[in-house]
Structures are given as C-alpha cells and as structure tokens.
Amino acid sequence: MTEVSLPGGATLEVRRCGDTGLLIESGDGDVLRSLAGALVAAAIPGITEVVPAMRTVLVVIDPRRTNLGTVRDALRRLTLAEKRTDQAREVHIPVVYDGEDLDFVATHTGLGVAGVIERHQQTQWYVGFCGFAPGFAYLVGDNTQLEVPRRGESRVRVPAGSVALAGTFASVYPRESPGGWQLIGRTDLTLWDVSADPPALLRPGTAVRFTEAS
C-alpha cells in the first residue's frame, strides 16, 4: 500500500489490484468522485477504465502502453475539481409519487407523505457511483431525513422506472429486476438504452433533480 498526497492536501491509499489495476481508497467520497472525474478528463495514456465506487476508485491499465508506477506518479499531479457534480448535465426526473412503500417511508421518517415528496424534490442529488445492474445509479444527497432501511425481504420483480430509497441513497430502477429498496414512486424516463451512446443516462458526477410528474 502506498500513500499519495494530492495538491490541496487530500491523501489517498493506493493498492495494487492484480497486474493491471490500482485500487484507490479514501474515507472522503467527494474526493474519490472528484478524482475519478479528473482521471477521465486527464486522459492519461494507457488507462483503459476508471471505475468509481462508494469508497474506492479502480484504475485499470493496458500494460503495453504504461505501467502502474507511471500511473501512480500521475495521480500526484492531478488537480481535483471543487465541484462534485457535473452541473452542465443536470437531469430532471419527473415522478408520480404512488410507490408501494411511500406510506412506510412517511411513517419511518416522521415526515408524512407530503414531507417525503417535498424533501425528495428539494434535495440536490448527484450520482456517486453506479452498480448492481446496468444503468443503476446510486444517488447521494445532503438530506439525512430521507434515510430509510432496505426492505426485510426483497421483491422478486421491481418494475423499470421505480423510484426508490435505501440507506442514504436514492435511485431509479433502470429495468425490471429483483430489488429490496423502498419504492416511493415511478417515472417514465428511460435510464438505460443500449442503442444510445452512452447507454446510461445517469453517470458518476451527474446532478439530478426529481420533479412532480404532470
């Protein structure tokens, strides 16, 4: 494990991940998301993939074009953006708030149905990372009042477009799949389209606002 200090004072823990990867860790999720964006923007020769997660960023290289030591040195020269979101890509998601778990969320949070809807729309969400299924974005916000547990038992089928909460995250199911998040509504917006480039509407750093569907 190697510690790497970035301009501005942030410190990262960098570990080898096999022969062609570096796993970068930090307790500050905002730093990692800014780092992932900076790595993509820098277009460092030989880096083939940058995969952000909750507390890590995986960097994969092509060993024919670079080596892990060179990439590790490049990390030290990166300047992180102050903004954690790509405000130019703010996506508005219209929601019909009629989810099966809306009443539970209203009771659990003590906000009532109207309060849950209001805070869900007022919160500035952004995509922290993606996972679970293609196009499934974990949305991070600064409103702790919407924190709820996962369901005790997952549903076998959650319809595409279901708007959900779990833990401190919000998300929208991009296609039908099993799932254990609390469903509060639904949207007709397409989040995953294999014919599009890129196929995922929501990507790490994208800002998201939920609105009331007309």
Protein Blocks (a to p, Z undefined) as FASTA:
>chain_A
ZZdddehiiacddddehjkbccdddfblklmmmmmmmmmmnopghiabdcddfkbccddd
dfklmcfklmmmmmmmpccdfblbdfklcccdddddfbfklmmmmmmnonojmlmmmmmm
mpccddfbgchiahiacdddfbfklgccddfbdcfbdcehiacdehjbccddfbdcddfb
dcfbdcfbdfbdfkbccfblbdghiacdddddZZ
